Amino acid sequence: MSRFFSEKYAALTPYVPGEQPRDMQYLKLNTNESPYSPLPEVVEAAREEAARAHLYSDPTALALRQALAERYGVTPDMVIAVNGSDEALNFAFMAFCDREHPAIFADITYGFYPVFANVNNIPYEEIPLRDDFTLDPEDYVRRPGKTVFIANPNAPTGLLLPLADVERIAASDPSRVVVIDEAYIDFGGESAIRLIPEYPNLLVTRTFSKSRSLAGARLGFAVGQPALIADLETLRNSTNPYNVNRMTLAMGAASLAHDDVNMQNCMTVAGVRDQAAEELRALGFAVTDSKTNFLFARHPAVDGETLYKKLRERGILVRHFSLPRIAAYNRITVGTAEQMKTFTAAVREILEDPS
Ligand SMILES: *Cc1c(COP(=O)(O)O)cnc(C)c1O
């Protein structure tokens, strides 16, 4: 830290992304990327736009917002385009939280939430999930006036909160904003977007990173009633009006034009996921009922960190979190069927020789 760094950030602990090592080729099952590369049409769209990179991107992202509005049955003024859904989440913390409206979220959820709260000097409360990692909606209903952040399905547990519970929380206090982070919803959940016409306090954030093979392009969006979206637009235009670059805007639109392929890929991943979960259970793992593109699993005979390290030695990266409640677990991104075969074979080897 330099002596110039503002005191208000001195105590900040930044978010730690999953490792992206360069020392060798790994089978990367640690950052929940798609195993499928973008379609050639999507790559071509970026190439064409690159030739116009001397011009700023459309600061209103209108074409993409129109395409998203059509895809989700809303109007373009109900959609904001962002540089990865992380940006929408940060804007939501900025826009809808303060000393009078603290944030609340689960103790085991996306690790970025406390970081967003801290960087924006927002008080927050972490609400413990039940022992089986399910979320009790009553915990949120009982805390009126707090801005709610729920990843649904949750990460890293993979568990889906039924839409009726999301609705119950949104309905319980119309004076607070409820943010539903649907980064993984395309892998097996029902989106809360359809509740938005009824709930002016409901904001849904989405990303192209997981289900649309565009993690490296940085593209996300949020959906809410026009007034909520206007608040986020005020913050976007007060920080970075060209937040989404023109190559990414074009890739997003091209990707949506072939969204049937994206959704088919998600179905394939979900099938591979369920199969891999069964194989892990047969090996003695406890595996949560994931509705995402990752598995969350622990084995009674090998602790989470040891398994992580032994897989890493074999060139396979998974994500281990040292948080006490989940230290026994690893989060394993679902790759192709072949990649998962490599993974389960390595796990079998490790279990046979646990020395
Ligand atoms: C990956 C992820 C995000 C952020 O994705 P972006 O790449 O920033 O769009 C948000 N929430 C959760 C729970 C995630 O896992």
Ligand as a Chemical Component Dictionary entry (heavy atoms), coordinates in Angstrom:
data_LIG
# 
_chem_comp.id                   LIG 
_chem_comp.type                 NON-POLYMER 
_chem_comp.pdbx_formal_charge   0 
_chem_comp.three_letter_code    LIG 
# 
loop_
_chem_comp_atom.comp_id 
_chem_comp_atom.atom_id 
_chem_comp_atom.alt_atom_id 
_chem_comp_atom.type_symbol 
_chem_comp_atom.charge 
_chem_comp_atom.model_Cartn_x 
_chem_comp_atom.model_Cartn_y 
_chem_comp_atom.model_Cartn_z 
_chem_comp_atom.pdbx_ordinal 
LIG C1 C1 C 0 -19.886 -15.822 -12.017 1  
LIG C2 C2 C 0 -20.855 -15.153 -11.077 2  
LIG C3 C3 C 0 -21.208 -13.809 -11.203 3  
LIG C4 C4 C 0 -20.529 -12.830 -12.094 4  
LIG O1 O1 O 0 -20.391 -13.111 -13.359 5  
LIG P1 P1 P 0 -19.825 -12.076 -14.401 6  
LIG O2 O2 O 0 -18.769 -12.833 -15.100 7  
LIG O3 O3 O 0 -19.322 -10.850 -13.694 8  
LIG O4 O4 O 0 -21.006 -11.760 -15.237 9  
LIG C5 C5 C 0 -22.171 -13.299 -10.368 10 
LIG N1 N1 N 0 -22.740 -14.046 -9.418  11 
LIG C6 C6 C 0 -22.404 -15.315 -9.226  12 
LIG C7 C7 C 0 -23.073 -16.102 -8.155  13 
LIG C8 C8 C 0 -21.436 -15.906 -10.045 14 
LIG O5 O5 O 0 -21.063 -17.166 -9.831  15 
# 
loop_
_chem_comp_bond.comp_id 
_chem_comp_bond.atom_id_1 
_chem_comp_bond.atom_id_2 
_chem_comp_bond.value_order 
_chem_comp_bond.pdbx_ordinal 
LIG C1 C2 SING 1  
LIG C2 C3 SING 2  
LIG C2 C8 DOUB 3  
LIG C3 C4 SING 4  
LIG C3 C5 DOUB 5  
LIG C4 O1 SING 6  
LIG O1 P1 SING 7  
LIG P1 O2 DOUB 8  
LIG P1 O3 SING 9  
LIG P1 O4 SING 10 
LIG C5 N1 SING 11 
LIG N1 C6 DOUB 12 
LIG C6 C7 SING 13 
LIG C6 C8 SING 14 
LIG C8 O5 SING 15 
# 
